[in-house]
């Protein structure tokens, strides 16, 4: 018999954003945190570089704000940038007090590194495995708290709203969730629901993200009636390890921050031809430069070289990268690293306010799934974990202030599987999965054209129809749910890209290479667009 649960707060996603919310909620609230696989399996775990915050006396809030606004190419919301930056130090202090062991220098001060787009050293880090340190520490803290229940092997299917229950109002009251262990759908009711599911980079053939980055939260919130914004801005990290046996391994921006040089196959540098900041230019510029040179030369990768630095320095600063590359026969103290750009971060998402509230009452969105206005047209390096912390704590504060006035979730029916059957055509899922990720990479990638986007739109419409039919007739599975969500998110990305008649930040189109005179967000409203919701 499928299980039914009831909590005060249901948090879908167990990365830095979700766990930050959980750990900052009052201890009298019953909290459940859901994770697709292990609690520490999200994108946070793989973050290498660190967290940007004003921690040095030579740095300032104004400089961090200025750098972020510059990287965002005119589309950052300055109020969101200031809110995030001004709450940065407190968020870092909270992590330190939680037990995160950040790297210190020889004077026992926290070591700060510098990354592309930053005018100061302001990246606090735990060697080159900051995400691992943050993720494991917060997971341990959550596991030790009696009011927090951690449930792994759970995939959210859809949100439960008053609209679905034919009740008045516009409220989210939980979610239907697939238990991967027994393949049954469970009912989770909650007074508050928090989406912390990460981004949608799995929509692309090459990505630095873990397998779970399939845009689930964005798609669910969209189907529930939330607006999305700026989905055309997909950040491609310039340097992903290129090796036939390396899957989604990121080479942190800090390698360039500490002197790493980008080179062509013949060993010559090229970044100074694209930007006066060379290797320290923002990610969109570096990714386009690499893409341009690869296409010009017909090369399948370029090179990132830090071997001119002392070997001990490299091993001390980048132990994870050193060991990983060495496992593939690449000694980065002697040899350059083969790299390619890969889909890395979703800058757009579900629209939220300063408290992480969405358009649907009692539904919060934090982390990469959210659009706060912080990143604009291009996220600056190491601002992402900062956003998770600041808005996660803000969401928890808002829930704590409101919880006395919010009633329990109403009764909801169990998931109905009476009209579906087991699939005998799973090949449809795998084929459509491959087709989607290929045409998104080819047509909606680093460099776009209107014709490419129109071709992608035609294909995504066909896939949407096919997958919608499949979803309505067969029992759900993890692969089907992820594919359903990816098709929805791919459609949002394509529609957003078609609306932007300019090249700005991460959206670069050969048909409109210049900047528009007015910088505007691309906002999509659910009632305007067809969705896959049954």
KAHUBEL-V490467 format. One record per residue. N is the residue number from 0. SS is DSSP state (~ for helix, > for strand, _ for the rest). PSI is psi in whole degrees, -180 to 180 (999 if undefined). Layout:
n=<N N>
ss=<SS SS>
psi=<PSI PSI>
This chain:
n=<0 1 2 3 4 5 6 7 8 9 10 11 12 13 14 15 16 17 18 19 20 21 22 23 24 25 26 27 28 29 30 31 32 33 34 35 36 37 38 39 40 41 42 43 44 45 46 47 48 49 50 51 52 53 54 55 56 57 58 59 60 61 62 63 64 65 66 67 68 69 70 71 72 73 74 75 76 77 78 79 80 81 82 83 84 85 86 87 88 89 90 91 92 93 94 95 96 97 98 99 100 101 102 103 104 105 106 107 108 109 110 111 112 113 114 115 116 117 118 119 120 121 122 123 124 125 126 127 128 129 130 131 132 133 134 135 136 137 138 139 140 141 142 143 144 145 146 147 148 149 150 151 152 153 154 155 156 157 158 159 160 161 162 163 164 165 166 167 168 169 170 171 172 173 174 175 176 177 178 179 180 181 182 183 184 185 186 187 188 189 190 191 192 193 194 195 196 197 198 199 200 201 202 203 204 205 206 207 208 209 210 211 212 213 214 215 216 217 218 219 220 221 222 223 224 225 226 227 228 229 230 231 232 233 234 235 236 237 238 239 240 241 242 243 244 245 246 247 248 249 250 251 252 253 254 255 256 257 258 259 260 261 262 263 264 265 266 267 268 269 270 271 272 273 274 275 276 277 278 279 280 281 282 283 284 285 286 287 288 289 290 291 292 293 294 295 296 297 298 299 300 301 302 303 304 305 306 307 308 309 310 311 312 313 314 315 316 317 318 319 320 321 322 323 324 325 326 327 328 329 330 331 332 333 334 335 336 337 338 339 340 341 342 343 344 345 346 347 348 349 350 351 352 353 354 355 356 357 358 359 360 361 362 363 364 365 366 367 368 369 370 371 372 373 374 375 376 377 378 379 380 381 382 383 384 385 386 387 388 389 390 391 392 393 394 395 396 397 398 399 400 401 402 403 404 405 406 407 408 409 410 411 412 413 414 415 416 417 418 419 420 421 422 423 424 425 426 427 428 429 430 431 432 433 434 435 436 437 438 439 440 441 442 443 444 445 446 447 448 449 450 451 452 453 454 455 456 457 458 459 460 461 462 463 464 465 466 467 468 469 470 471 472 473 474 475 476 477 478 479 480 481 482 483 484 485 486 487 488 489 490 491 492 493 494 495 496 497 498 499 500 501 502 503 504 505 506 507 508 509 510 511 512 513 514 515 516 517 518 519 520 521 522 523 524 525 526 527 528 529 530 531 532 533>
ss=<_ _ _ > > > > > > > > > _ _ _ ~ ~ ~ ~ ~ ~ ~ ~ ~ _ _ _ _ _ _ > > > > _ _ _ _ _ _ _ _ ~ ~ ~ ~ _ _ _ _ > > _ _ _ _ _ _ _ _ ~ ~ ~ ~ ~ ~ ~ ~ ~ ~ ~ _ _ _ _ _ _ ~ ~ ~ ~ ~ ~ ~ ~ ~ _ ~ ~ ~ ~ ~ ~ ~ ~ ~ ~ ~ _ _ _ _ _ > _ _ _ _ _ > _ > > _ _ _ _ _ _ _ _ _ > > _ _ _ _ _ ~ ~ ~ ~ ~ ~ ~ ~ ~ ~ ~ ~ ~ ~ _ _ _ _ > > > > _ _ > > > > > > > > _ _ _ _ _ _ _ _ _ > > > > > > > > > _ _ _ _ > > > > > > > > > > > > _ _ _ _ _ ~ ~ ~ _ _ _ > _ _ _ _ _ _ _ _ ~ ~ ~ ~ ~ ~ ~ ~ ~ _ _ _ > > _ _ _ _ > > > > > > > > _ _ _ _ _ _ _ _ > _ _ _ ~ ~ ~ ~ _ _ _ > > > _ _ _ _ _ > _ ~ ~ ~ _ _ _ _ ~ ~ ~ _ _ ~ ~ ~ ~ ~ ~ ~ ~ ~ ~ ~ ~ ~ ~ ~ _ _ _ _ > > > > _ _ _ _ _ ~ ~ ~ ~ ~ ~ ~ _ ~ ~ ~ ~ ~ ~ ~ ~ ~ _ _ _ _ _ _ _ _ _ > > > > > > > > > > _ _ > > > _ _ _ _ _ > _ _ _ > _ > > > _ ~ ~ ~ > > _ _ _ _ _ _ _ _ _ _ _ _ ~ ~ ~ ~ ~ ~ ~ ~ ~ ~ ~ ~ ~ ~ ~ ~ ~ ~ ~ ~ ~ ~ _ _ _ _ _ _ _ _ _ _ _ _ _ _ _ > _ _ _ _ ~ ~ ~ ~ ~ ~ ~ ~ ~ ~ ~ ~ ~ ~ ~ ~ ~ ~ _ _ _ _ > _ ~ ~ ~ ~ ~ ~ ~ ~ ~ ~ ~ ~ ~ ~ ~ ~ ~ ~ ~ ~ ~ ~ ~ ~ > _ _ _ ~ ~ ~ ~ ~ ~ ~ ~ ~ ~ ~ ~ ~ ~ ~ ~ ~ ~ ~ ~ ~ ~ _ _ _ _ > _ _ > _ > _ _ _ _ _ _ _ _ _ _ _ _ _ > > _ ~ ~ ~ _ _ _ _ _ _>
psi=<125 144 154 134 155 132 169 -44 125 122 118 102 135 28 -163 -40 -51 -45 -31 -43 -51 -44 -13 2 153 143 -11 -10 137 120 138 131 123 143 144 -47 -122 156 -32 27 0 -173 -30 -42 -32 -3 126 -51 -60 -157 128 131 154 102 -6 145 -27 -12 171 157 -43 -39 -41 -41 -47 -44 -42 -43 -39 -44 -32 2 41 0 -3 145 114 -33 -38 -38 -48 -42 -43 -50 -42 -24 8 -50 -43 -37 -39 -42 -39 -42 -44 -45 -24 -13 8 127 86 151 139 158 -173 -16 12 19 155 131 129 132 174 143 172 133 -15 137 -8 164 111 15 105 140 163 90 -128 31 48 -45 -41 -44 -44 -49 -48 -38 -47 -37 -41 -42 -43 -41 -26 -7 125 -24 -5 126 126 124 114 172 34 132 117 137 -56 156 149 123 163 -36 -43 -28 5 39 155 157 179 74 143 134 23 -157 153 136 132 123 113 -18 -43 1 31 152 128 155 122 114 144 151 -35 142 135 123 122 50 -1 -166 -159 31 -12 -8 -13 151 -42 125 152 -7 156 169 -26 -2 65 21 24 -49 -41 -46 -43 -45 -38 -46 -27 -8 13 144 152 157 145 40 -11 -14 87 119 127 116 133 -28 93 138 128 109 138 -24 4 123 113 40 119 139 108 150 -23 -23 -42 -34 -29 16 2 142 135 134 154 169 -27 3 1 148 159 -16 -27 -17 -13 -26 140 -21 -5 -125 -17 14 159 161 -38 -39 -44 -43 -43 -37 -45 -45 -43 -48 -37 -44 -38 -40 -11 28 146 -5 165 -167 142 118 119 14 -13 -12 157 141 -40 -38 -46 -47 -33 -43 -30 57 -37 -46 -41 -49 -41 -48 -38 -34 -22 13 18 113 102 -9 -13 -29 152 159 126 128 154 156 154 149 132 -40 138 106 -26 -173 -159 130 131 166 -169 -22 8 15 142 -172 -22 130 139 15 119 150 126 155 -153 -23 -16 152 106 -19 -3 -43 -19 -135 1 117 132 145 136 11 -12 -49 -34 -44 -43 -45 -49 -49 -27 -45 -36 -41 -44 -41 -43 -42 -42 -36 -26 -16 -29 -23 -7 123 167 160 141 168 150 147 153 161 133 112 14 -22 11 169 167 142 138 18 46 -17 -28 -41 -50 -38 -46 -34 -50 -43 -45 -51 -30 -50 -27 -40 -43 -37 -22 37 -141 -40 129 163 161 -40 -41 -43 -39 -39 -43 -40 -42 -45 -38 -31 -43 -45 -40 -45 -45 -44 -36 -43 -42 -44 -37 -16 -14 158 145 151 166 -46 -41 -43 -44 -41 -43 -44 -40 -39 -41 -48 -39 -41 -42 -40 -46 -46 -40 -43 -38 -29 -23 107 55 172 118 128 -123 -12 107 118 134 -23 -26 74 -15 172 140 154 -19 129 114 144 151 111 125 139 130 -36 -15 -24 145 140 175 1 130 999>
